[in-house]
Amino acid sequence: MSTQPADFSGFIIGILILSFFMISYCMGIMVHSALMYKDKNNIGKDSRGGWILSMTAGAGITGWMFYYGYYINFLR
């Protein structure tokens, strides 16, 4: 019998989730600094709407990167 651990253990899933949130936060910060340099169409530089929009864009970019990596490594 083989005693190899499973490919996706609970620890690895936890690390993936934590890294997803950390990377999406950093992406959101970069999107926010790029888009909110000046006021844009009723979204102020320090507005809550601009922050939520930027964090959503960061999560979308990171989600696409994670999905693409999973697709290239496991589904192709």
C-alpha angles and dihedrals in degrees: 000000000000119000096196115138119244117271093241109035123172091262093054092048089051092050091048092051093046092048091047091056093044094049093044090051091052090047090050090052090051093047090047093050091047098045102033098052087110130017111277125202101321093325110115124215093249099032125132091228092057091049093050091046091051094047090049090051090048091051090048093051092047092046090053091049092050092046092047091050091049091048094050094046103038115011103045 
